[in-house]
């Protein structure tokens, strides 16, 4: 019986792993007012260490990406105190924030 359960678990795991193989374009917002992320306006969130992260909030979803210089190092601009969000990161969407 345990051998049969083990085989079923392996088959299920293998089947689910195959579902994860599809590639999705992560630069496209697939929400209610879906559009390419370049059409939304980003702001900056300053992390606890003082480094910048690009943020976008379209009302239903949020996006975050670390801000890097041309050498791939974090940008820590000092534009605001740590744990602060600045800029028009809630702009560019017609969908109101439900929270």
N, C-alpha and C positions, 0 to 999 in steps of 0.2 A: 504494500500500500504506500509506504514512504517513497519507494522508487517512482511510483506513478505520480505522486504529488510533486516530487522533485522535477520530473520530466515536464509536468504541466507548468510549473513555475518557470523553467528555462524557456519553454515555448512562448509563454506570455511575455517574458522579459525581452526575448528576441523580437517578437512581434511589435512591442512598443518601441524598441530601439529603431526599428525600421521607419516608424512614423516621425521620428525626430530628424530624419535625413532631409526633409524638404527645406529648401532655402527660401527665406522671406526677406524682401527688401525692407530693412529697418529704417530707411530714410523717408518712408511714407507713413503718414498718420492714417490709420484705418478706422478712426472714430466716426461720429455722427456727421461732422463737417470736414470729412477727410480731405487732406491736401498734402503736398510735399512739405516737409518740415522747414525748408528754406523760405516758405511763405509766412511762417510764424515768427514772432519776435522773441529773441532770447534775452534773458537777464543773467545776472551772475549771483551765485550763492557762494559765500565765503565759508569754508569748512572750519572746524575747530582749530586747525593748525594755521589758518590764515591764507590758505590757497584757494584759487578761484575754480568754479565749476559752472559751465554753461547750463542754464535751466530754461525750460519752456513748460508752461501749463496751459493746455488748451481747454480747460474746464472739465474734461472727462478723464484725461490722461496727463501724465507728466513725463518729462524727459530730462535727463541729467547726463552730462559728459564733462570729464575733467578738462580744464583749459590748459593746453600745453603750448610751449614755445616751439620754434622751428626745429629744435634739437630733441624734442620729446620730453623736456623737463617741465614740471608743474609751474604755472604762473601764480605767483603770490603777490598781487598788485598792491594790497593795502587799501583798496577802494572803499572798504567798509569794515566794521568790526567783525570778528569771527561769529559764525552762526547767524549771519544776516543775508537776506536776499535783496538785491537792488536791480533796478531796470524794469523794462516793460515786458516781463516774462509772461504776463497774462493777456497780452495783446495779440491781435491777429486771429482771434476766434470769435465766431458768432454764438458759440455755445456757452451759456452762463455756468459758472462754477457751482456745482450742486451743494458744496459744503459751506 
